[in-house]
Amino acid sequence: GRNRQKLEQLREKISRESKTDCKCAIIIADCTDASSMEAMTAKARAILTTAGPYFYYGEPVIKACISTGTHYLDITGEVDWVQRMKRKYDSAARK
């Protein structure tokens, strides 16, 4: 995420509601900062992104995942964007 305070609040809420001690790591990344995206994707086996519009925010995540060999999954319904990303990155993503 981009906002540490909001993520800490969410982690506390998860702990409170699940009555467990949520110890999930907080990783700060911003799609306008390629190095932060690569640092984030390098710490994961897979990235699930649920924030769009993907036309504006999705491509940097794909690029970082390809760079670090991380699996990528999103929930977009932006068909034109998906087709463009497949044409542009399919070959690199398969390596």
C-alpha positions in Angstrom: 0.0 0.0 0.0 0.9 3.7 -0.1 -0.2 4.8 3.4 1.5 3.1 6.4 -1.0 4.6 8.9 -4.0 3.2 7.1 -2.4 -0.2 6.7 -1.5 -0.3 10.4 -5.1 0.5 11.2 -6.3 -2.3 9.0 -3.9 -4.7 10.6 -5.2 -3.7 14.0 -8.8 -4.2 12.8 -8.0 -7.6 11.5 -6.4 -8.6 14.8 -9.3 -7.3 16.8 -12.0 -8.9 14.7 -10.2 -12.2 14.3 -9.1 -12.3 17.9 -5.6 -13.1 16.8 -2.3 -11.2 16.6 -2.1 -10.3 12.9 1.6 -10.1 12.1 1.4 -9.5 8.4 4.2 -7.3 7.1 3.5 -3.8 5.9 5.1 -2.9 2.6 4.9 0.6 1.2 4.9 0.9 -2.5 3.6 3.4 -5.1 3.1 2.6 -8.8 4.7 5.9 -9.7 8.0 4.7 -8.1 9.4 1.8 -10.1 12.0 0.9 -7.4 9.4 0.7 -4.7 7.3 -1.6 -6.9 10.2 -3.9 -7.5 11.1 -3.9 -3.8 7.5 -5.0 -3.1 7.2 -7.6 -5.8 10.6 -9.1 -4.9 9.2 -9.9 -1.4 6.2 -11.9 -2.8 5.5 -15.0 -4.8 2.3 -13.5 -6.2 0.7 -10.1 -6.3 -3.1 -9.7 -6.4 -4.1 -6.2 -7.3 -7.6 -4.9 -6.8 -7.2 -1.2 -7.3 -7.8 0.5 -10.6 -8.4 1.9 -13.0 -5.8 -0.4 -14.4 -5.4 1.7 -17.4 -3.6 4.2 -15.1 -2.2 2.1 -12.4 -1.7 -1.5 -13.7 1.2 -1.5 -16.0 3.9 -0.5 -13.5 2.8 -3.5 -11.4 3.1 -5.9 -14.3 6.5 -4.5 -15.2 7.8 -4.9 -11.6 6.4 -8.5 -11.4 8.1 -9.4 -14.7 11.4 -7.9 -13.4 11.3 -9.9 -10.2 9.7 -13.1 -11.5 6.6 -12.6 -9.4 3.2 -14.0 -10.4 0.5 -11.3 -11.2 -3.3 -11.4 -10.8 -5.9 -8.7 -11.0 -9.6 -8.3 -11.1 -9.9 -5.8 -14.0 -12.7 -5.8 -16.5 -10.8 -3.4 -18.8 -10.7 -5.6 -21.8 -8.8 -3.2 -24.1 -6.1 -2.7 -21.4 -5.8 -6.5 -20.9 -5.3 -7.1 -24.6 -2.7 -4.3 -24.8 -0.8 -5.7 -21.8 -0.8 -9.2 -23.2 0.6 -8.0 -26.6 3.2 -5.9 -24.8 4.3 -8.3 -22.0 3.2 -11.8 -22.7 6.5 -13.0 -24.0 8.6 -11.5 -21.2 6.1 -12.7 -18.6 6.4 -16.3 -19.8 10.2 -16.4 -19.3 
